[in-house]
Amino acid sequence: MSGSAREAILAAGRLSAQSHGYGGLNMRELAAEVGIKAASIYHHFPSKADLAAAIAERYWQDTKVWLEEVAKEEGDPKASLRKYPQTFRMSLENGNRLCLGSFLGAEYDDLPEQVRQQVQTFADVNIAWLAERLVDAGLTDERGSEARARSIFAAVAGAQLLARSRSDISLFEAMIDSYEEAGLLPG
């Protein structure tokens, strides 16, 4: 199997997991979508757990790159914080999907250990980035940065969940606006 087939499996698996979670990952369906035999998936991913862990790892790595690009492009930490919810909005725009970290986090008790570790890393990457921007923006000190970063992460993920349940991106936008009005996010 070529590297491009592996990448296609990861991409199709990501979309499936964002729509249906770990329980909804189906090797036969993924193979059909990619245009290969189901057995071919097992050449790169010996098990469903290995596939899900690779998908989740790639997801947090991509998110980390995106966050670093936001910080670099925006320059101003407050502007970076204002742009942060866009990473969650993009999933909603892409077929009313949920952030992979959120979906897998909801299934945490039923996940294999290697997938759990990647879900935790996703949260850690987001919280560390938020905490750093909060300190740089002068919105909190080092001591309070992690707690506020967790609150922002949970609030934005929650807004995405509610908007997805209603298939209504405008609800997501309204909730983000309310977080800015309340001072959780800079306005």
C-alpha positions in Angstrom: 0.0 0.0 0.0 1.4 3.3 -1.0 1.9 6.3 1.3 -0.9 8.1 -0.5 -3.3 5.2 0.3 -2.3 5.4 4.0 -3.0 9.2 3.9 -6.4 8.5 2.3 -7.3 6.0 5.0 -6.3 8.5 7.7 -8.3 11.3 6.0 -11.4 9.1 5.5 -11.1 7.8 9.1 -10.9 11.3 10.5 -14.1 12.3 8.8 -15.8 9.1 9.9 -14.7 9.5 13.5 -15.8 13.1 13.5 -19.2 12.0 12.5 -19.6 8.7 14.3 -16.8 8.5 16.9 -14.6 5.5 17.6 -17.6 3.1 17.7 -18.5 4.2 14.2 -15.1 3.5 12.6 -15.7 0.7 10.2 -12.8 -0.8 8.4 -14.9 -2.2 5.5 -16.6 1.2 4.9 -13.3 3.0 5.1 -11.7 0.6 2.6 -14.7 1.0 0.2 -14.5 4.8 0.5 -10.7 4.8 -0.2 -11.1 2.2 -3.0 -9.1 -0.6 -1.5 -9.8 -4.0 0.0 -10.6 -4.0 3.7 -7.6 -6.4 4.4 -5.3 -3.8 2.9 -6.0 -1.4 5.8 -4.4 -3.9 8.1 -1.0 -3.5 6.4 -0.6 -0.1 8.0 -3.0 -0.3 10.9 -3.0 -3.8 12.5 -6.1 -3.0 14.5 -9.0 -0.5 14.7 -7.3 0.8 17.9 -4.1 1.5 16.0 -6.0 3.3 13.2 -7.9 5.4 15.7 -4.7 6.3 17.6 -3.0 7.3 14.3 -6.0 9.4 13.4 -6.2 11.1 16.8 -2.4 11.7 16.8 -2.5 13.3 13.3 -5.5 15.4 14.5 -3.7 16.9 17.5 -0.6 17.4 15.4 -2.5 19.2 12.7 -4.3 21.3 15.4 -1.0 22.2 16.9 0.4 23.4 13.6 -2.8 25.4 13.0 -2.6 27.0 16.4 1.1 27.9 15.9 0.2 29.5 12.5 -2.6 31.5 14.1 -0.2 32.8 16.8 2.4 33.7 14.2 0.0 35.3 11.7 -2.0 37.2 14.3 1.0 38.4 16.3 -1.2 39.9 18.9 -2.1 37.3 21.6 -5.6 38.7 22.0 -6.3 38.5 18.3 -5.0 34.9 18.4 -7.4 34.1 21.3 -10.3 35.6 19.3 -9.4 33.4 16.3 -9.2 30.2 18.5 -12.9 29.2 18.2 -12.4 29.0 14.4 -10.8 25.6 14.7 -14.0 24.2 16.2 -16.2 26.1 13.7 -14.3 24.5 10.8 -15.6 21.0 11.9 -19.1 22.3 12.0 -18.7 23.8 8.5 -17.4 20.4 7.3 -20.6 18.4 7.3 -21.7 19.4 10.8 -18.9 17.3 12.3 -17.6 17.5 15.8 -14.1 18.1 16.9 -12.4 14.7 16.9 -11.0 15.3 20.4 -14.4 16.1 21.7 -16.1 13.1 20.1 -13.4 10.7 21.3 -13.4 12.4 24.7 -17.1 11.6 25.1 -16.3 7.9 24.4 -13.3 7.9 26.7 -14.3 5.0 28.9 -14.7 2.8 25.8 -11.5 3.7 24.1 -8.3 1.6 23.9 -5.4 3.1 26.0 -3.4 4.3 23.0 -6.4 6.3 21.7 -7.0 7.7 25.2 -3.5 9.0 25.3 -3.9 10.8 22.0 -7.2 12.4 23.2 -5.5 13.6 26.3 -2.6 15.1 24.2 -5.2 16.9 22.1 -6.6 18.6 25.2 -3.1 19.3 26.6 -2.0 21.0 23.3 -5.1 23.2 23.2 -4.8 24.2 26.9 -1.1 24.9 26.8 -1.5 27.1 23.7 -4.4 29.0 25.3 -2.6 29.4 28.6 0.4 30.9 26.8 -1.7 33.4 24.8 -3.6 34.4 28.0 -0.3 35.2 29.8 1.1 37.0 26.8 -2.1 39.0 26.5 -1.9 40.0 30.1 -5.3 38.5 30.8 -4.1 36.3 33.6 -0.9 35.4 35.4 1.0 32.1 35.1 -0.8 30.8 38.2 -4.3 31.3 36.8 -3.6 30.6 33.1 -4.2 26.9 33.0 -7.5 27.1 34.8 -8.8 29.8 32.5 -7.4 28.0 29.5 -9.4 24.9 30.5 -12.5 27.0 30.9 -12.1 28.4 27.4 -11.4 25.0 25.9 -14.4 23.5 27.6 -16.7 26.4 26.7 -15.8 26.4 23.0 -16.0 22.7 22.7 -19.4 22.9 24.5 -20.6 25.5 22.1 -19.6 23.3 19.2 -21.5 20.4 20.7 -24.7 22.4 21.2 -24.5 23.9 17.7 -23.9 20.4 16.1 -26.9 19.0 18.0 -29.1 21.7 16.3 -27.2 21.8 13.0 -26.9 25.5 13.5 -23.6 27.3 13.2 -25.2 30.6 14.1 -25.8 29.1 17.6 -22.1 28.5 17.8 -21.4 32.1 16.8 -23.9 33.5 19.3 -22.3 31.4 22.1 -18.8 32.6 21.2 -20.1 36.2 21.2 -21.5 35.6 24.7 -18.1 34.3 25.9 -16.6 37.6 24.7 -19.3 39.7 26.4 -18.7 37.8 29.6 -15.0 38.2 29.4 -14.0 34.6 29.1 -12.6 35.4 25.6 -11.2 38.8 24.7 -13.7 40.8 22.6 
